[in-house]
Amino acid sequence: MRLRLEDVGSDDVVARHRAAYDGAAAADRDNHVKQHWKVDERAAFLDRLRAAEARTLLEVGCGTGQDSLHFQQQGLAVTAVDLSPAMVERARAKGLEAFVRDVRALDFAESTFDAVYSLNTLLHVPNAELDAALAAIRQVLAPGGLFFLGVYGGEDEEGVAPDDVHVPPRFFSFRSDQQLLTYAERAFEILDFHAYDDGAGRRFQALTLVKPSPGAAA
């Protein structure tokens, strides 16, 4: 049985994720071979960034910095943030500008970045806090800027996964397509949405979002 947010509390969710990713997970992440569909999603977003002449990018939930490094090597000025100090240290070792940040408190000036990229990070944010997280991302994104949001989902279910391989077990918020789109459209314009089976029986949801320009409706 999953432990729900009301059973553990928001502070516990943050603490368990930091501990889980500071542990063995940090060393293991650099050894993961990135699945082809993740590479394809990243390449498609990069094409959009080039078409939009984006120059600055923030990755939210950078892990060890693999995607951030790729974007930096493609000519973007990249800033990376993660909840885990161990992950951030590994990102910095790759030559990245990286900081320990909670997605709800990014601590950057308004409209700092032309683009934001976040892969499988916001699925750890409880539903009760997702609006605040999306609002924080919107604040640091420039008007007209692009935001790639990729998460696992498919059904409305959240809680601590009892069979998680990480220690301590992590909290997940899985959302149906409609639920995720409802959250997204409260803060952004939806440029693209698609979902597919990742080959391991999990549904992956990919959104490309746009921060409305001044005067436009969100």
Residue pairs with C-beta under 8 A, 6 or more apart in sequence:
1 162
2 157
2 158
2 159
2 160
2 161
2 162
3 159
3 160
3 162
4 158
4 159
5 13
5 126
5 127
5 128
5 158
5 159
5 171
7 159
7 160
8 16
8 160
8 171
10 126
10 128
10 129
13 124
13 126
13 171
14 83
14 102
16 160
16 168
16 169
16 170
16 171
17 83
17 84
17 124
17 170
17 171
18 83
18 84
18 85
19 167
19 168
20 166
20 167
20 168
20 169
20 170
21 63
21 82
21 83
21 84
21 86
21 87
21 166
22 84
22 85
22 86
22 87
23 86
23 166
23 167
24 167
25 166
26 64
26 84
26 86
26 87
26 90
29 63
29 64
29 66
29 87
29 90
30 64
30 66
30 90
34 66
35 198
35 199
37 196
37 198
37 199
37 204
38 119
38 150
41 119
41 148
41 150
41 206
42 67
42 70
42 117
42 119
45 117
45 146
45 148
45 208
46 71
46 74
48 146
48 208
49 57
49 76
49 114
49 115
49 146
52 114
52 115
52 144
52 146
54 76
54 114
54 115
54 145
54 146
55 76
55 77
55 114
56 76
56 77
56 78
56 79
56 112
56 113
56 114
56 115
57 71
57 76
57 77
57 78
57 79
57 113
57 114
57 115
57 116
57 117
58 78
58 79
58 80
58 81
58 106
58 108
58 112
58 113
58 115
58 116
58 117
58 140
58 141
59 67
59 68
59 71
59 78
59 79
59 80
59 81
59 116
59 117
59 118
60 81
60 103
60 106
60 116
60 117
60 118
60 121
60 122
60 137
61 81
61 82
61 83
61 103
61 118
61 119
61 120
61 121
61 122
62 68
62 80
62 81
62 82
62 87
62 88
62 91
62 96
62 98
63 82
63 87
63 90
63 91
64 87
64 90
64 91
64 94
65 80
65 87
65 90
65 91
65 92
65 94
65 96
65 98
67 117
67 119
68 78
68 80
68 91
68 94
68 96
68 98
69 78
69 91
69 94
69 95
69 96
71 78
71 117
72 78
72 95
72 96
76 115
78 96
78 97
79 97
79 98
79 99
79 108
79 113
80 88
80 91
80 96
80 97
80 98
80 99
81 88
81 98
81 99
81 100
81 101
81 103
81 106
82 88
82 91
82 98
82 100
82 101
83 100
83 101
83 102
83 103
84 100
85 100
88 98
88 99
88 100
91 98
92 98
99 107
101 107
103 118
103 121
103 122
103 125
103 133
103 136
103 137
104 125
104 129
104 132
104 133
104 136
105 136
106 136
106 137
106 139
106 140
108 140
109 140
110 139
110 140
111 139
111 140
111 141
111 142
111 143
111 145
112 140
112 142
113 140
113 141
113 142
113 145
114 141
114 142
114 145
114 146
115 141
115 145
115 146
115 147
115 148
116 137
116 140
116 141
116 145
116 146
116 147
116 148
117 147
117 148
118 137
118 147
118 148
118 149
118 150
119 148
119 150
120 150
120 151
120 152
121 151
122 130
122 133
122 134
122 149
122 151
122 173
123 151
123 152
123 153
123 172
123 173
123 174
124 170
124 171
124 172
124 173
125 133
125 173
126 158
126 171
126 173
127 158
127 173
127 175
127 183
130 173
130 183
131 183
131 186
131 187
134 183
134 184
134 186
134 187
134 188
135 187
137 147
137 187
138 147
138 187
138 188
138 211
141 147
141 211
142 211
143 211
143 212
143 213
143 214
144 210
144 211
144 212
144 213
145 210
145 211
146 191
146 208
146 209
146 210
147 188
147 207
147 208
147 209
147 210
147 211
148 206
148 207
148 208
148 209
149 184
149 206
149 207
149 208
149 209
150 204
150 205
150 206
150 207
151 175
151 180
151 204
151 205
152 174
152 198
152 202
152 203
152 204
152 205
153 174
153 175
153 176
153 177
153 180
153 195
153 203
153 204
153 205
154 174
154 176
154 177
154 195
154 202
154 203
154 205
155 174
155 176
156 174
156 175
156 176
156 179
157 172
157 174
158 171
158 172
158 173
158 174
159 171
159 172
160 169
160 170
160 171
160 172
161 169
161 170
161 171
161 172
162 169
163 169
164 170
175 183
175 205
177 193
177 195
177 205
180 205
180 207
181 190
181 193
181 207
184 190
184 207
184 209
185 218
186 218
187 209
187 218
188 209
188 210
188 211
188 212
188 218
189 209
189 210
189 211
189 212
189 216
189 218
190 207
190 208
190 209
190 210
191 208
191 209
191 210
192 206
192 207
192 208
193 205
193 206
193 207
193 208
194 206
195 203
195 204
195 205
195 206
196 203
196 204
197 203
197 204
198 204
212 218
